[in-house]
Amino acid sequence: MGNVSMDGVLLVNHPAYMMERLAGLTLIERQVFTLARAGLRRVWIAAHKPSGARFKALRWPQDIEVVWTSETRSFPAAPHVSISADYLIRPAALREVLATRHEQPTAYHDSAGRGVIQIMLSRGEEAPSFEKRALPDGSCLLIQTPLESGPALPWVLREAVKSHDSFMARHFDRRISLAITRRLLDTRLTPNQMTALSTLVGVAGALLTLGGPAAMTAGVLLVWAHTVLDGCDGEMARLRFESSRIGGILDFWGDNVVHAALFLCLGIGAWRQGRSAVYPLLGLLAATGAALAALSVYRHSQMRRTRHGPLFNGLGGLASEKSSRAVRNLALIEDALSRRDFVYLLVALVLIGHPEIFLWAAGIGMPLFLSALLYLRNLENRSLPQ
């Protein structure tokens, strides 16, 4: 049997732990959000319901029903899945368990042989005989206190990192953004407010590039700061389970406003410093290419209507397995060149006094990027059934 429509039972052995906070959520909230993200729509919590303000402060997923066993004498009918609240579980791992076909009651255990998940297929008076299976390494973690200084926080923070991060984002930017995010998780700052803040920092940096060499240097450093801060909104949303389509749209357009403003202002700034009048034109070409590419991606995302996650994960996602090797290679090359690592090249070139090199690359590269995007979009549209 493989079906996520079954009920979930969260077995709480240490109720006092459940109200402790970890990465912006209480443990009980994090557990229920994990079960909801795995596909469960009704969760029975085997514990006494908190009273008063403590309960009212709890936040649940909108599309899930939460039942406390202390308030009802009934129990979920089989089949159902029981999950130990003593563990943190990756949503993807639980989703895979629920999608697996089970012919008999099955118990999933961690690397030490301790039970984490049980699939109950029938309800009988005798204790069932379980088939035992091991969970993949890294898919669960036994909760230990104190939470903030133990292994739980680093384990949860790994959920904030995107699998498709560029090289510099993965090895440098994320270290800084995660350090900032850790300090923001228990504040009232929302991911969307963080998006607005990072966009303002980026636009301010772009406007500073209109000035002299010192202002231009300060401006590109602010644009770099924008790329770091821009990681915080997604990290906050993933860690607090606050991802939303509107958040993805704000993040997407915020990035592209910063990019277009940077290209245009940098071109004008180079010209104002005595360089050729061709540089404002290159900046305009880059800004126009960025704006049209953003519009094309946004229209494509509106057709897909994805509910969670970013609007655009790169051109590589637009080349299907049916595409020719040349098309797939083109997508991967253009995708690599479009990553945010370009800001490091920009900072280096401005520091040595040659922003015009970046302007030539952007003025030529962005129209090429737009052309590749439209070409791949056209191939994808032609492959869709009519």
C-alpha positions in Angstrom: 0.0 0.0 0.0 1.3 3.4 -0.9 -1.1 6.2 -0.1 -0.6 9.6 1.7 -4.4 9.8 2.3 -4.0 7.9 5.5 -4.1 9.6 8.9 -1.0 10.4 10.8 -0.5 9.8 14.5 2.2 11.8 16.3 3.4 9.9 19.3 4.5 12.4 22.0 6.6 10.8 24.7 8.1 14.0 26.1 5.3 16.6 26.1 7.5 19.3 27.9 9.8 19.3 24.9 7.1 20.0 22.4 6.7 23.7 23.4 10.4 24.4 23.1 11.4 26.5 20.1 13.7 25.5 17.3 14.5 27.7 14.3 11.4 29.9 14.7 8.8 27.2 15.6 7.9 25.2 18.6 8.7 21.5 18.1 5.1 20.5 17.9 4.5 23.1 15.2 7.6 21.8 13.3 6.4 18.2 13.6 2.9 19.0 12.3 4.2 21.1 9.4 6.6 18.3 8.5 3.7 15.8 8.3 1.6 18.2 6.3 4.5 18.9 3.8 4.8 15.1 3.4 1.2 14.9 2.3 -0.8 14.0 5.4 -4.1 15.9 5.8 -5.2 14.8 9.3 -2.8 14.4 12.2 -3.7 13.0 15.6 -1.5 14.2 18.4 -1.2 11.7 21.2 -0.8 14.2 24.0 -2.8 16.5 26.2 -3.8 19.7 24.4 -2.0 22.8 25.7 -4.3 25.3 27.5 -4.8 29.0 27.3 -2.4 31.4 25.5 0.2 28.6 24.8 -2.3 26.9 22.5 -3.6 30.0 20.9 0.0 31.0 20.0 0.5 27.8 18.0 0.5 28.0 14.2 -0.8 25.1 12.0 -0.8 24.5 8.3 -3.9 25.8 6.7 -4.8 22.6 4.8 -4.5 20.1 7.7 -6.8 18.9 10.5 -5.3 18.5 13.9 -6.9 16.2 16.5 -5.8 15.9 20.1 -6.3 12.5 21.6 -7.0 14.1 25.0 -10.2 15.6 23.5 -11.6 12.5 21.9 -12.1 8.9 22.8 -11.7 7.7 19.2 -8.5 6.7 17.5 -7.7 6.8 13.8 -8.8 3.7 11.9 -6.3 1.7 10.0 -4.5 2.2 7.8 -2.5 5.0 9.5 1.1 6.0 10.0 2.5 6.6 13.5 5.5 8.9 13.8 7.6 9.3 16.9 7.8 13.0 18.1 11.2 12.2 19.6 12.6 12.6 16.1 13.0 15.3 13.5 12.3 13.9 10.0 13.0 15.2 6.6 9.7 15.8 4.8 11.0 14.2 1.6 12.0 11.0 3.5 8.5 10.8 5.1 6.9 11.5 1.8 8.8 8.6 0.2 7.7 6.2 3.0 4.1 7.2 2.5 4.4 6.6 -1.2 5.9 3.1 -0.8 3.6 0.1 -1.2 3.4 -1.9 2.1 2.0 -5.4 2.1 2.3 -5.8 5.8 2.8 -3.6 8.9 6.2 -2.0 8.6 8.5 -0.3 11.2 11.2 2.1 10.0 14.1 2.6 12.3 17.2 4.9 12.6 20.8 3.8 12.3 20.8 2.7 16.0 17.7 0.5 15.4 15.3 2.7 17.3 11.7 2.9 15.9 10.8 6.2 14.1 7.8 5.4 11.8 5.2 2.6 11.9 2.8 1.8 9.1 -0.3 0.2 10.6 -2.4 -1.6 8.0 -5.1 -3.2 10.2 -6.5 -2.8 13.7 -6.5 -6.0 15.7 -6.3 -7.1 19.3 -3.0 -8.8 18.9 0.2 -6.9 18.4 1.2 -6.9 14.7 4.4 -8.5 13.4 6.3 -5.7 11.7 8.6 -5.8 8.8 11.6 -3.8 9.7 13.3 -1.3 7.4 16.0 1.3 7.9 15.5 4.9 7.1 18.2 6.5 4.8 21.1 8.1 6.6 20.5 11.7 7.5 16.7 11.5 7.0 15.9 11.7 10.8 17.5 12.9 14.0 16.8 12.0 17.6 15.9 15.2 19.5 18.3 16.1 22.2 18.2 19.1 24.5 19.3 21.9 24.7 18.0 22.5 21.2 19.9 25.6 20.3 23.4 24.3 21.2 22.9 20.7 20.2 22.8 18.9 16.8 19.2 19.7 16.1 19.7 23.3 14.9 22.5 22.6 12.4 20.4 19.6 11.1 17.3 21.8 10.6 19.3 24.6 9.0 20.3 22.3 6.2 16.7 22.4 5.1 17.3 26.1 4.2 19.9 25.4 1.5 18.8 25.1 -2.1 20.1 22.1 -4.1 20.7 24.4 -7.1 22.8 27.1 -5.4 25.7 28.4 -7.5 29.3 27.8 -6.4 29.8 31.0 -4.5 26.3 31.0 -3.0 26.8 27.5 -1.7 30.4 28.0 -0.3 30.3 31.7 0.8 27.0 33.6 0.6 25.0 30.9 2.5 27.4 30.9 5.4 26.7 34.6 5.9 23.0 34.5 5.1 22.4 31.5 7.4 24.2 33.3 10.3 21.8 36.3 9.8 18.8 34.1 9.4 19.4 32.3 12.6 19.1 35.6 14.5 15.9 36.5 12.6 13.9 33.3 13.0 12.4 34.2 16.3 11.7 37.9 15.4 8.5 39.3 13.9 10.2 40.0 10.6 8.5 38.1 7.8 10.1 36.6 4.7 8.3 39.1 2.5 9.6 42.0 4.7 13.1 40.6 4.3 12.6 40.5 0.5 11.6 44.2 0.6 14.6 45.1 2.7 17.1 43.3 0.5 15.5 44.9 -2.6 15.9 48.3 -1.1 19.6 47.6 -0.3 20.1 46.5 -3.9 18.4 49.5 -5.5 20.4 51.8 -3.2 23.6 50.1 -4.4 22.6 50.5 -8.0 21.9 54.2 -7.6 25.3 54.7 -5.9 27.0 53.5 -9.1 25.9 56.7 -10.8 28.6 58.6 -8.7 32.3 58.7 -8.8 34.8 55.8 -8.2 34.3 55.7 -4.4 30.5 55.8 -4.7 30.5 53.1 -7.4 32.7 50.9 -5.2 30.2 51.4 -2.3 27.3 50.7 -4.7 28.6 47.4 -5.9 29.4 46.3 -2.4 25.8 47.1 -1.5 24.6 45.0 -4.5 26.7 42.2 -3.2 25.1 42.7 0.3 21.7 42.4 -1.5 22.6 39.0 -2.9 23.5 37.8 0.6 20.4 39.2 2.2 18.3 37.9 -0.6 19.1 34.4 0.6 17.6 35.2 4.0 14.0 35.5 2.9 13.9 32.1 1.3 15.8 30.6 4.3 13.3 32.1 6.7 10.4 30.8 4.6 11.7 27.3 4.3 12.7 27.0 8.0 9.4 28.4 9.3 7.3 26.7 6.6 6.1 30.1 5.3 6.8 29.6 1.6 4.1 31.1 -0.6 3.6 32.0 -4.2 3.3 35.7 -3.4 6.6 35.5 -1.6 8.2 33.9 -4.7 6.8 36.6 -6.9 8.1 39.4 -4.7 11.5 37.8 -4.5 11.6 37.2 -8.2 10.7 40.8 -9.2 12.8 42.3 -6.5 15.9 40.6 -7.9 15.1 41.6 -11.4 14.4 45.3 -10.4 17.9 45.3 -8.8 19.6 43.8 -11.8 17.9 46.1 -14.3 18.7 49.2 -12.2 22.3 48.0 -11.7 22.9 47.6 -15.4 21.4 50.9 -16.4 23.0 52.9 -13.5 26.4 51.3 -14.0 26.4 52.3 -17.7 25.5 55.9 -16.9 28.0 56.0 -14.1 30.8 54.8 -16.3 30.0 57.5 -18.8 29.9 60.1 -16.2 33.4 59.1 -15.1 34.6 60.1 -18.6 34.3 56.8 -20.5 32.7 56.3 -23.9 29.1 57.1 -24.5 28.7 53.5 -25.6 28.5 52.3 -22.0 25.0 53.8 -21.2 23.9 52.0 -24.4 25.4 48.7 -23.1 23.7 49.2 -19.8 20.4 49.9 -21.5 20.8 46.7 -23.6 21.5 44.7 -20.5 18.7 46.2 -18.5 16.2 45.7 -21.3 17.3 42.0 -21.8 17.0 41.4 -18.1 13.5 43.0 -18.0 12.2 41.0 -21.0 13.7 37.8 -19.7 12.0 38.3 -16.4 8.7 39.0 -18.1 9.0 35.8 -20.1 9.8 33.7 -17.1 6.9 35.3 -15.1 4.4 34.5 -17.9 5.8 30.9 -18.0 5.3 30.6 -14.3 1.8 31.9 -14.5 1.0 29.1 -16.9 2.4 26.5 -14.5 0.8 28.0 -11.4 3.3 26.4 -9.0 2.2 26.9 -5.4 5.5 26.7 -3.6 9.1 27.4 -4.5 10.9 29.8 -6.8 9.5 30.9 -10.1 12.7 30.1 -11.9 15.4 27.5 -11.2 17.5 28.2 -14.3 17.4 27.4 -18.0 18.4 23.8 -17.3 14.8 23.1 -16.2 13.5 24.3 -19.6 15.4 21.7 -21.6 13.6 18.3 -21.3 15.0 14.8 -21.6 13.6 14.8 -25.1 15.7 17.8 -26.1 18.8 17.2 -28.2 22.2 17.1 -26.5 23.1 20.5 -28.1 20.0 22.1 -26.6 20.7 20.6 -23.2 24.3 21.8 -23.3 23.1 25.3 -24.4 20.7 25.4 -21.5 23.4 24.3 -19.0 26.0 26.8 -20.3 23.5 29.7 -20.3 22.3 28.7 -16.8 25.8 28.7 -15.4 26.5 32.1 -16.9 23.3 33.6 -15.4 24.0 32.6 -11.8 24.5 35.4 -9.2 28.2 34.7 -9.0 28.5 37.6 -11.5 28.4 40.0 -8.6 31.9 38.8 -7.5 33.3 39.6 -11.0 31.6 43.0 -10.8 33.1 43.9 -7.5 36.6 42.8 -8.6 36.4 44.8 -11.8 35.1 48.0 -10.1 37.9 47.7 -7.4 40.6 47.6 -10.2 38.9 50.4 -12.0 37.5 48.6 -15.1 33.7 48.4 -14.8 33.5 48.7 -18.6 34.5 45.1 -18.9 31.4 44.0 -17.0 29.3 46.3 -19.1 30.5 44.7 -22.3 29.8 41.3 -20.9 26.3 42.3 -19.6 25.4 44.3 -22.7 26.2 41.3 -25.0 25.4 38.5 -22.5 21.9 39.5 -21.4 20.4 39.7 -25.0 22.0 36.3 -25.7 20.5 35.0 -22.4 17.1 36.3 -23.5 17.5 34.7 -26.9 18.4 31.3 -25.3 15.5 31.6 -22.9 12.9 32.3 -25.7 14.4 29.5 -27.8 14.1 27.0 -25.0 10.6 28.2 -24.1 9.5 27.7 -27.7 10.9 24.2 -27.8 9.1 23.4 -24.5 5.8 24.8 -25.8 6.1 22.8 -29.0 6.7 19.6 -27.0 3.5 20.1 -25.0 0.4 18.1 -26.2 -2.0 20.3 -28.2 
